[in-house]
């Protein structure tokens, strides 16, 4: 197979939790494209040296190498026209807004809620790197940053625009999921894979959407390994 996706793994090679990699995995499934998902860890920078990039996802498609989840989705639409992810340029612009919404509103709230679970899910060889880099970013220890009550309150407020949309349609992109849904849902897969925390109630329209997304593409998300599946890893 000539198509390879370098995909972040955790304490088990089967535990794949990057929200950005999940965007790409759903986009590939949307296009009906197969790819080998090659496990990669935070500290294995040398494995990505060929891409001149130090983070995943990295997609190698034959002779082409693409980095950054959003740019990979754009590449897939340019290269494989069938089953478009974005549609026209106006739709692509709206999707870019959803990318920023997920990264700047949803993920910070989720991070505050699940960060200690996330640390536990990371491979032991990566934990020092993760702690040092995140504590530098947050300006405090992980333990001080961790606040599930504040995180859930922040997330509840951040989900209001998404709730409004999902009261109108089954998916962000309308009758069926596309790039907008994948850009946002990657964050929910991240949280689901590393934690058992309940982020939304089952009466929330976001919960129903999340369940539909888990079942998309033959249950791609629902079949994914979670930290609770790793023997002795969840505490």
Kinemage of the C-alpha trace (Angstrom):
@kinemage 1
@onewidth
@group {chain A} dominant
@subgroup {mainchain}
@vectorlist {calphas} color= white
{ca unk a 1} P 0.000 0.000 0.000
{ca unk a 2} L 1.476 3.357 -1.012
{ca unk a 3} L -0.608 5.489 1.358
{ca unk a 4} L 0.644 5.846 4.949
{ca unk a 5} L -0.715 7.959 7.793
{ca unk a 6} L 1.620 8.560 10.731
{ca unk a 7} L -0.758 8.393 13.681
{ca unk a 8} L -0.119 9.224 17.354
{ca unk a 9} L -0.256 6.213 19.675
{ca unk a 10} L -0.279 5.892 23.436
{ca unk a 11} L 0.556 3.322 26.067
{ca unk a 12} L -0.599 0.645 23.622
{ca unk a 13} L 0.193 0.887 19.894
{ca unk a 14} L -3.491 0.349 19.200
{ca unk a 15} L -4.504 3.360 21.293
{ca unk a 16} L -4.697 6.191 18.755
{ca unk a 17} L -5.918 9.419 20.300
{ca unk a 18} L -4.798 12.499 18.357
{ca unk a 19} L -7.792 14.713 17.459
{ca unk a 20} L -5.941 15.818 14.334
{ca unk a 21} L -5.237 12.267 13.194
{ca unk a 22} L -8.867 11.330 13.784
{ca unk a 23} L -9.909 14.128 11.430
{ca unk a 24} L -7.801 12.560 8.715
{ca unk a 25} L -8.907 9.002 9.428
{ca unk a 26} L -12.547 10.037 9.040
{ca unk a 27} L -11.746 12.011 5.894
{ca unk a 28} L -9.994 9.014 4.333
{ca unk a 29} L -12.972 6.809 5.181
{ca unk a 30} L -15.313 9.437 3.698
{ca unk a 31} L -13.345 9.217 0.461
{ca unk a 32} L -13.217 5.427 0.540
{ca unk a 33} L -9.407 5.529 0.658
{ca unk a 34} L -7.305 2.988 2.500
{ca unk a 35} L -4.123 3.871 4.350
{ca unk a 36} L -1.702 2.130 6.641
{ca unk a 37} L -1.869 3.911 10.005
{ca unk a 38} L 1.670 3.791 11.331
{ca unk a 39} L 2.056 4.328 15.105
{ca unk a 40} L 4.152 7.295 16.181
{ca unk a 41} L 5.018 8.732 19.597
{ca unk a 42} L 5.686 12.303 20.729
{ca unk a 43} L 9.409 11.792 21.209
{ca unk a 44} L 10.024 9.935 17.938
{ca unk a 45} L 10.843 13.094 16.005
{ca unk a 46} L 13.403 11.304 13.826
{ca unk a 47} L 10.682 9.191 12.217
{ca unk a 48} L 9.148 12.353 10.723
{ca unk a 49} L 12.393 14.028 9.648
{ca unk a 50} L 11.663 13.209 5.997
{ca unk a 51} L 8.541 15.400 6.170
{ca unk a 52} L 10.361 18.440 7.609
{ca unk a 53} L 7.676 18.432 10.289
{ca unk a 54} L 7.734 17.214 13.880
{ca unk a 55} L 4.062 16.520 14.541
{ca unk a 56} L 1.390 14.169 13.257
{ca unk a 57} L -0.648 13.668 11.219
{ca unk a 58} L 1.679 13.198 8.288
{ca unk a 59} L 0.169 11.606 5.204
{ca unk a 60} L 2.383 9.966 2.610
{ca unk a 61} L 0.435 9.336 -0.586
{ca unk a 62} L 2.796 7.806 -3.106
{ca unk a 63} L 5.401 10.474 -3.842
{ca unk a 64} L 3.476 13.215 -2.012
{ca unk a 65} L 3.879 14.084 1.662
{ca unk a 66} L 1.322 16.344 3.359
{ca unk a 67} L 1.389 17.675 6.925
{ca unk a 68} L -1.265 19.367 9.083
{ca unk a 69} L -4.737 17.847 9.368
{ca unk a 70} L -6.551 20.694 7.626
{ca unk a 71} L -4.107 20.757 4.728
{ca unk a 72} L -4.432 16.981 4.399
{ca unk a 73} L -8.211 17.323 4.043
{ca unk a 74} L -7.715 19.999 1.378
{ca unk a 75} L -5.202 17.775 -0.407
{ca unk a 76} L -7.631 14.858 -0.405
{ca unk a 77} L -10.324 17.005 -2.017
{ca unk a 78} L -7.940 18.305 -4.673
{ca unk a 79} L -6.558 14.869 -5.476
{ca unk a 80} L -9.649 12.689 -5.101
{ca unk a 81} L -12.671 14.575 -6.385
{ca unk a 82} L -15.257 11.913 -5.566
{ca unk a 83} L -17.168 12.356 -2.277
{ca unk a 84} L -16.037 15.940 -1.617
{ca unk a 85} L -15.237 16.965 1.932
{ca unk a 86} L -15.627 20.718 1.500
{ca unk a 87} L -17.502 21.464 -1.685
{ca unk a 88} L -17.015 24.997 -2.975
{ca unk a 89} L -14.630 27.667 -1.715
{ca unk a 90} L -17.298 29.224 0.502
{ca unk a 91} L -17.838 25.895 2.258
{ca unk a 92} L -14.089 25.539 2.714
{ca unk a 93} L -13.990 28.921 4.407
{ca unk a 94} L -16.771 27.938 6.810
{ca unk a 95} L -14.947 24.712 7.590
{ca unk a 96} L -11.845 26.704 8.482
{ca unk a 97} L -13.938 28.513 11.103
{ca unk a 98} L -14.972 25.137 12.557
{ca unk a 99} L -11.321 24.094 12.722
{ca unk a 100} L -10.569 27.125 14.912
{ca unk a 101} L -13.745 26.597 16.958
{ca unk a 102} L -12.695 23.031 17.811
{ca unk a 103} L -9.097 23.954 18.601
{ca unk a 104} L -9.695 27.191 20.515
{ca unk a 105} L -13.014 26.583 22.283
{ca unk a 106} L -13.690 22.857 22.618
{ca unk a 107} L -10.232 21.369 23.107
{ca unk a 108} L -9.087 23.728 25.906
{ca unk a 109} L -12.233 22.894 27.892
{ca unk a 110} L -11.796 19.177 27.275
{ca unk a 111} L -8.105 19.389 28.163
{ca unk a 112} L -8.886 20.915 31.551
{ca unk a 113} L -11.286 18.033 32.204
{ca unk a 114} L -9.244 15.035 31.018
{ca unk a 115} L -5.592 16.037 31.211
{ca unk a 116} L -4.617 13.591 33.964
{ca unk a 117} L -6.355 10.762 32.078
{ca unk a 118} L -4.482 11.885 28.989
{ca unk a 119} L -1.158 11.759 30.806
{ca unk a 120} L -1.965 8.223 31.919
{ca unk a 121} L -2.806 7.190 28.342
{ca unk a 122} L 0.472 8.457 26.897
{ca unk a 123} L 3.365 6.037 26.479
{ca unk a 124} L 5.628 6.151 29.573
{ca unk a 125} L 8.589 7.213 27.419
{ca unk a 126} L 6.638 10.303 26.314
{ca unk a 127} L 5.315 11.457 29.676
{ca unk a 128} L 8.254 13.635 30.693
{ca unk a 129} L 8.129 15.395 27.319
{ca unk a 130} L 4.381 15.856 27.552
{ca unk a 131} L 4.510 17.197 31.101
{ca unk a 132} L 7.358 19.615 30.410
{ca unk a 133} L 5.917 20.964 27.150
{ca unk a 134} L 2.358 21.372 28.474
{ca unk a 135} L 3.370 22.883 31.781
{ca unk a 136} L 5.430 25.439 29.882
{ca unk a 137} L 2.379 26.176 27.701
{ca unk a 138} L -0.050 26.447 30.635
{ca unk a 139} L 2.312 28.226 33.007
{ca unk a 140} L 1.419 25.808 35.815
{ca unk a 141} L 1.686 22.135 36.702
{ca unk a 142} L -0.683 19.637 35.126
{ca unk a 143} L -2.180 19.025 38.548
{ca unk a 144} L -2.867 22.734 38.985
{ca unk a 145} L -4.326 23.011 35.483
{ca unk a 146} L -6.572 19.970 35.979
{ca unk a 147} L -10.068 21.103 37.015
{ca unk a 148} L -12.922 18.919 35.747
{ca unk a 149} L -15.615 21.171 37.224
{ca unk a 150} L -14.231 24.263 35.478
{ca unk a 151} L -13.531 22.306 32.304
{ca unk a 152} L -17.056 20.918 32.054
{ca unk a 153} L -18.575 24.333 32.731
{ca unk a 154} L -16.358 25.858 30.037
{ca unk a 155} L -17.247 23.052 27.629
{ca unk a 156} L -20.969 23.414 28.289
{ca unk a 157} L -20.814 27.063 27.258
{ca unk a 158} L -18.607 26.337 24.240
{ca unk a 159} L -21.061 23.719 22.945
{ca unk a 160} L -23.975 26.148 22.626
{ca unk a 161} L -23.347 27.017 18.946
{ca unk a 162} L -23.003 23.316 18.122
{ca unk a 163} L -26.247 22.524 19.939
{ca unk a 164} L -28.018 25.177 17.911
{ca unk a 165} L -26.854 23.645 14.646
{ca unk a 166} L -27.650 20.079 15.704
{ca unk a 167} L -31.202 21.031 16.591
{ca unk a 168} L -31.603 21.959 12.921
{ca unk a 169} L -29.849 19.012 11.247
{ca unk a 170} L -28.381 15.612 12.050
{ca unk a 171} L -24.879 16.771 11.117
{ca unk a 172} L -22.953 20.028 11.066
{ca unk a 173} L -22.772 19.745 7.283
{ca unk a 174} L -26.466 18.885 6.935
{ca unk a 175} L -27.972 15.522 6.055
{ca unk a 176} L -24.642 13.695 6.024
{ca unk a 177} L -21.253 14.360 7.640
{ca unk a 178} L -18.376 15.998 5.800
{ca unk a 179} L -15.335 18.116 6.624
{ca unk a 180} L -17.110 20.308 9.177
{ca unk a 181} L -18.193 17.308 11.204
{ca unk a 182} L -14.788 15.634 11.044
{ca unk a 183} L -12.949 18.792 12.086
{ca unk a 184} L -15.050 19.017 15.240
{ca unk a 185} L -15.547 15.319 15.953
{ca unk a 186} L -11.809 14.651 16.119
{ca unk a 187} L -11.823 16.439 19.488
{ca unk a 188} L -14.522 14.127 20.817
{ca unk a 189} L -12.595 11.062 19.648
{ca unk a 190} L -9.528 12.373 21.468
{ca unk a 191} L -11.449 12.604 24.727
{ca unk a 192} L -13.228 9.283 24.196
{ca unk a 193} L -10.022 7.354 23.569
{ca unk a 194} L -8.119 8.577 26.635
{ca unk a 195} L -10.877 9.044 29.225
{ca unk a 196} L -14.178 7.670 30.449
{ca unk a 197} L -15.353 11.127 31.570
{ca unk a 198} L -18.907 12.021 30.575
{ca unk a 199} L -18.556 15.272 28.661
{ca unk a 200} L -22.197 15.663 27.591
{ca unk a 201} L -25.467 14.269 28.916
{ca unk a 202} L -27.451 11.771 26.871
{ca unk a 203} L -30.263 14.332 26.530
{ca unk a 204} L -27.944 16.750 24.708
{ca unk a 205} L -28.241 16.969 20.895
{ca unk a 206} L -24.428 16.898 20.834
{ca unk a 207} L -24.571 13.440 22.446
{ca unk a 208} L -26.909 12.125 19.724
{ca unk a 209} L -24.616 13.580 17.029
{ca unk a 210} L -21.589 12.004 18.678
{ca unk a 211} L -23.331 8.629 18.653
{ca unk a 212} L -24.158 8.992 14.957
{ca unk a 213} L -20.562 9.955 14.215
{ca unk a 214} L -19.227 6.931 16.098
{ca unk a 215} L -21.295 4.699 13.820
{ca unk a 216} L -20.199 6.357 10.580
{ca unk a 217} L -17.971 4.454 8.142
{ca unk a 218} L -18.686 1.043 9.570
{ca unk a 219} L -18.339 2.135 13.178
{ca unk a 220} L -14.849 3.576 12.683
{ca unk a 221} L -14.935 5.542 15.924
{ca unk a 222} L -16.914 3.059 17.973
{ca unk a 223} L -14.457 0.248 17.161
{ca unk a 224} L -11.427 2.301 18.193
{ca unk a 225} L -9.411 1.174 21.201
{ca unk a 226} L -9.984 3.182 24.376
{ca unk a 227} L -7.800 3.462 27.451
{ca unk a 228} L -10.386 1.360 29.283
{ca unk a 229} L -9.552 -1.481 26.865
{ca unk a 230} L -5.883 -1.496 27.847
{ca unk a 231} L -5.444 -3.972 30.669
{ca unk a 232} L -4.144 -2.344 33.836
{ca unk a 233} L -3.829 1.107 32.233
{ca unk a 234} L -6.973 2.847 33.484
{ca unk a 235} L -7.051 3.983 37.073
